Amino acid sequence: MSAIPTEQKALFLESKFGQFAVRTTEVPKPAADAVLVKIEATALNPLDWKVQAYGVVVEVYPTILGFDGAGTVVAVGENSETELFRIVQGWYEAAKGSVHGTFLQYFNNPARFVATVPNSISFDDAAAIPSGLATAAFPLYNSTGDALFSCAKLLPPWVEGGRGKYAGTPMLVLAGATSIGQFVIQLARLSGFSPIITTDSVHNASFLKSLGATHVIDRKLPAEQLTAEATKLGGGLFPYVYDAVSLPDTLEVALALTAPKGDLVTVVSTNLKELRVAHPNTDRRIHLAHGLFASPINHEIGASLLAALPGLFASGDLKPNRPEVLPGGLNGIVGGLERLKKDQVSGVKLVVRPQES
Ligand SMILES: NC(=O)c1ccc[n+]([C@@H]2O[C@H](COP(=O)([O-])OP(=O)(O)OC[C@H]3O[C@@H](n4cnc5c(N)ncnc54)[C@H](OP(=O)(O)O)[C@@H]3O)[C@@H](O)[C@H]2O)c1
């Protein structure tokens, strides 16, 4: 194990609606069941800019955001084991309004929520895995869920009997080029869904087909035309729809395309609330994704996914999002979040390397 410094750099959000600043802070010692990971790459997510712009999720400031990271374990707590190359997910405690984020150089994380990834995958690629994959997988395959975060309860393709189980069943994935959408398409392919119809800008069509989409519809078509096209390709309404962007207009299309008693997965709680108000009597089963490994409702499905994850990536069954590495280490994050906020990122995951700060 290499020498661990006592201080590190981190990107702080200083106050609610406040400014970001890179400054030094101490390197924590791992608790008994935790590991300290030297973060070589961390990925940006829309929630990072939403916390700053809307004042959501976090009540405890200053805070360090960041929900995806990859690096090497450099210290372990007394009850943890050592494995060198790990991916980690930043997480929040909703009740306390506090976040444990990856926009730093050394991340202290409970050992049970980190995954090993094969050496064939770079740190930059690996950093783009945890949140996108978990948010795609949990609402489809979790067999529990709760009143807020209900799930479609499908059998995961990484467990016995799950691979190809839904052969011949159509699935619609709105916003296939999002980080989440890319993983939904791949999981749907492993589950056997067919056809897998997705929407996105046409320039991403061949990429999304390489992941498993059978048809790509231009997301900028008027809603009526998009709905007609999807229905024609799918042979009717869809028993499973995943709206990976969940904007007010895409949610309306998604609900209209979900079959009676079918499952619709959404990802943005505020927009889902409005959809429920507009359609109080729908018989569609509408779910809200919750992609945190650390949340108790996801512990069982999360452990199952973390165990399968190295094999899924080593075999090429799953591919990470394509990373775009931003220069400047942690100093590159603020500009990257601006691009995410302005919808200027298409089909790639923005990544920075904190050790280059
Ligand atoms: N509930 C949860 O647990 C959870 C977890 C993670 C994220 N989220 C939320 O999920 C959403 C997606 O996150 P992400 O990280 O996957 O996004 P992302 O990768 O940053 O999304 C970028 C992509 O969105 C596509 N897009 C934008 N507007 C679209 C539209 N109207 N129709 C189809 N595609 C559209 C863009 O497509 P083009 O290439 O065509 O421009 C672009 O490729 C965010 O709102 C995020 O906050 C929720």
The ligand as an SDF file (V2000), in Angstrom:
LIG
                    3D

 48 52  0  0  0  0  0  0  0  0999 V2000
  -33.9100    8.5330   -9.6180 N   0  0  0  0  0  0  0  0  0  0  0  0
  -32.6050    8.3030   -9.5620 C   0  0  0  0  0  0  0  0  0  0  0  0
  -32.1210    7.5150   -8.7200 O   0  0  0  0  0  0  0  0  0  0  0  0
  -31.6830    8.9660  -10.5500 C   0  0  0  0  0  0  0  0  0  0  0  0
  -30.3270    8.5890  -10.5900 C   0  0  0  0  0  0  0  0  0  0  0  0
  -29.4930    9.1640  -11.5470 C   0  0  0  0  0  0  0  0  0  0  0  0
  -30.0150   10.1400  -12.4070 C   0  0  0  0  0  0  0  0  0  0  0  0
  -31.3250   10.5130  -12.3070 N   0  0  0  0  0  0  0  0  0  0  0  0
  -31.8920   11.5130  -13.2550 C   0  0  0  0  0  0  0  0  0  0  0  0
  -32.0240   10.8510  -14.5010 O   0  0  0  0  0  0  0  0  0  0  0  0
  -31.9050   11.7960  -15.5770 C   0  0  0  0  0  0  0  0  0  0  0  0
  -30.9050   11.2520  -16.5840 C   0  0  0  0  0  0  0  0  0  0  0  0
  -29.6130   11.1710  -15.9710 O   0  0  0  0  0  0  0  0  0  0  0  0
  -28.3450   10.7070  -16.8230 P   0  0  0  0  0  0  0  0  0  0  0  0
  -27.1450   10.9040  -15.9920 O   0  0  0  0  0  0  0  0  0  0  0  0
  -28.6160    9.3770  -17.4030 O   0  0  0  0  0  0  0  0  0  0  0  0
  -28.4220   11.8130  -17.9820 O   0  0  0  0  0  0  0  0  0  0  0  0
  -27.3260   12.2750  -19.0330 P   0  0  0  0  0  0  0  0  0  0  0  0
  -26.4990   11.1140  -19.4610 O   0  0  0  0  0  0  0  0  0  0  0  0
  -26.6210   13.4750  -18.5470 O   0  0  0  0  0  0  0  0  0  0  0  0
  -28.2860   12.7290  -20.2290 O   0  0  0  0  0  0  0  0  0  0  0  0
  -27.7710   13.3070  -21.4010 C   0  0  0  0  0  0  0  0  0  0  0  0
  -28.6020   12.7990  -22.5540 C   0  0  0  0  0  0  0  0  0  0  0  0
  -29.9710   13.2110  -22.3760 O   0  0  0  0  0  0  0  0  0  0  0  0
  -30.5810   13.1310  -23.6400 C   0  0  0  0  0  0  0  0  0  0  0  0
  -31.8270   13.8960  -23.6680 N   0  0  0  0  0  0  0  0  0  0  0  0
  -32.0290   15.1590  -23.2230 C   0  0  0  0  0  0  0  0  0  0  0  0
  -33.3140   15.5120  -23.4350 N   0  0  0  0  0  0  0  0  0  0  0  0
  -33.9240   14.4430  -24.0360 C   0  0  0  0  0  0  0  0  0  0  0  0
  -35.2350   14.1870  -24.5230 C   0  0  0  0  0  0  0  0  0  0  0  0
  -36.1910   15.1180  -24.4420 N   0  0  0  0  0  0  0  0  0  0  0  0
  -35.5000   12.9710  -25.0540 N   0  0  0  0  0  0  0  0  0  0  0  0
  -34.5550   12.0350  -25.1540 C   0  0  0  0  0  0  0  0  0  0  0  0
  -33.2670   12.2240  -24.7180 N   0  0  0  0  0  0  0  0  0  0  0  0
  -32.9760   13.4140  -24.1810 C   0  0  0  0  0  0  0  0  0  0  0  0
  -29.5190   13.7360  -24.5290 C   0  0  0  0  0  0  0  0  0  0  0  0
  -29.7560   13.1780  -25.7710 O   0  0  0  0  0  0  0  0  0  0  0  0
  -29.1800   13.7680  -27.1410 P   0  0  0  0  0  0  0  0  0  0  0  0
  -27.8960   13.0250  -27.2780 O   0  0  0  0  0  0  0  0  0  0  0  0
  -30.2020   13.3930  -28.1050 O   0  0  0  0  0  0  0  0  0  0  0  0
  -29.0050   15.2310  -26.9750 O   0  0  0  0  0  0  0  0  0  0  0  0
  -28.1950   13.3100  -23.8940 C   0  0  0  0  0  0  0  0  0  0  0  0
  -27.5710   12.2530  -24.5920 O   0  0  0  0  0  0  0  0  0  0  0  0
  -31.4870   13.1130  -14.9080 C   0  0  0  0  0  0  0  0  0  0  0  0
  -32.6220   13.9350  -14.7660 O   0  0  0  0  0  0  0  0  0  0  0  0
  -30.9740   12.6830  -13.5500 C   0  0  0  0  0  0  0  0  0  0  0  0
  -31.0770   13.7020  -12.5710 O   0  0  0  0  0  0  0  0  0  0  0  0
  -32.1630    9.9360  -11.4130 C   0  0  0  0  0  0  0  0  0  0  0  0
  1  2  1  0
  2  3  2  0
  2  4  1  0
  4  5  1  0
  4 48  2  0
  5  6  2  0
  6  7  1  0
  7  8  2  0
  8  9  1  0
  8 48  1  0
  9 10  1  0
  9 46  1  0
 10 11  1  0
 11 12  1  0
 11 44  1  0
 12 13  1  0
 13 14  1  0
 14 15  2  0
 14 16  1  0
 14 17  1  0
 17 18  1  0
 18 19  2  0
 18 20  1  0
 18 21  1  0
 21 22  1  0
 22 23  1  0
 23 24  1  0
 23 42  1  0
 24 25  1  0
 25 26  1  0
 25 36  1  0
 26 27  1  0
 26 35  1  0
 27 28  2  0
 28 29  1  0
 29 30  1  0
 29 35  2  0
 30 31  1  0
 30 32  2  0
 32 33  1  0
 33 34  2  0
 34 35  1  0
 36 37  1  0
 36 42  1  0
 37 38  1  0
 38 39  2  0
 38 40  1  0
 38 41  1  0
 42 43  1  0
 44 45  1  0
 44 46  1  0
 46 47  1  0
M  CHG  2   8   1  16  -1
M  END
$$$$
